[in-house]
């Protein structure tokens, strides 16, 4: 279904954008604590795209970095993880 609207000889696009994760991974990181010592940890890296629900067109991708605790609760990431589990099962 095209997302192009027509009215009085004018034409414009009206998409219904929705964010979707296309890649998610946990990456190791090394931070410094307040005493200057190296502390190993992890963070979640996701690549998100805006995808139109009607025509499937995509626009810019956004790289997202967050703590593992926040990443485990992210609804967009959880939706992607459930979809990939269903495809591999």
C-alpha positions as CSV (number, residue, x, y, z in Angstrom):
1,X,0.0,0.0,0.0
2,X,1.6,3.3,-1.0
3,X,2.0,6.0,1.5
4,X,1.5,8.8,-1.0
5,X,-1.5,11.1,-0.3
6,X,-3.2,13.3,-2.9
7,X,-5.4,16.3,-2.3
8,X,-6.2,19.3,-4.6
9,X,-3.4,18.5,-7.1
10,X,-0.9,18.2,-4.3
11,X,1.0,15.1,-3.4
12,X,3.0,14.2,-0.3
13,X,4.2,11.1,1.6
14,X,2.7,10.2,5.0
15,X,4.4,7.2,6.6
16,X,3.5,5.4,9.8
17,X,7.0,5.1,11.3
18,X,7.9,2.5,13.9
19,X,11.3,1.9,15.4
20,X,12.7,-1.6,15.0
21,X,16.0,-3.2,16.1
22,X,18.0,-4.8,13.3
23,X,21.0,-5.7,15.3
24,X,21.7,-6.1,19.1
25,X,24.8,-7.3,20.9
26,X,26.5,-7.2,24.2
27,X,30.0,-5.7,24.1
28,X,32.7,-5.7,26.8
29,X,33.9,-2.4,28.1
30,X,36.6,-1.2,30.4
31,X,35.9,1.7,32.7
32,X,37.8,3.4,35.4
33,X,36.5,3.6,38.9
34,X,37.0,6.6,41.3
35,X,40.4,5.2,42.4
36,X,41.7,5.0,38.8
37,X,41.5,1.2,38.6
38,X,40.3,-0.6,35.5
39,X,36.8,-2.2,35.9
40,X,35.5,-4.7,33.3
41,X,31.9,-4.5,32.4
42,X,29.4,-4.8,29.5
43,X,27.0,-2.6,27.6
44,X,24.3,-3.3,25.0
45,X,24.7,-2.0,21.5
46,X,21.6,-1.8,19.2
47,X,21.1,-0.6,15.7
48,X,17.5,0.8,15.2
49,X,15.7,1.7,12.0
50,X,12.5,3.6,11.4
51,X,10.3,1.3,9.3
52,X,6.9,2.3,7.8
53,X,4.2,-0.2,8.9
54,X,2.3,0.3,5.6
55,X,4.8,0.3,2.8
56,X,8.0,-1.1,4.4
57,X,10.2,1.9,3.6
58,X,13.1,2.5,5.9
59,X,14.9,5.7,7.0
60,X,18.0,6.5,9.1
61,X,19.5,4.1,11.4
62,X,20.4,5.0,15.0
63,X,23.1,3.4,17.1
64,X,22.1,3.0,20.7
65,X,24.4,2.2,23.7
66,X,23.0,1.5,27.1
67,X,23.7,-0.4,30.3
68,X,22.9,-4.1,30.3
69,X,20.2,-3.4,33.0
70,X,18.4,-0.9,30.7
71,X,18.9,-3.1,27.6
72,X,17.3,-6.1,29.3
73,X,14.1,-4.0,29.8
74,X,14.0,-2.2,26.4
75,X,10.7,-3.1,24.7
76,X,12.1,-2.6,21.1
77,X,15.1,-4.9,21.8
78,X,12.9,-7.5,23.5
79,X,10.6,-7.6,20.5
80,X,13.6,-8.2,18.2
81,X,14.9,-10.9,20.4
82,X,11.6,-12.7,20.5
83,X,11.3,-12.5,16.7
84,X,14.7,-13.9,16.1
85,X,14.0,-16.8,18.5
86,X,10.9,-17.7,16.6
87,X,12.8,-17.7,13.3
88,X,15.5,-20.0,14.6
89,X,13.1,-22.4,16.3
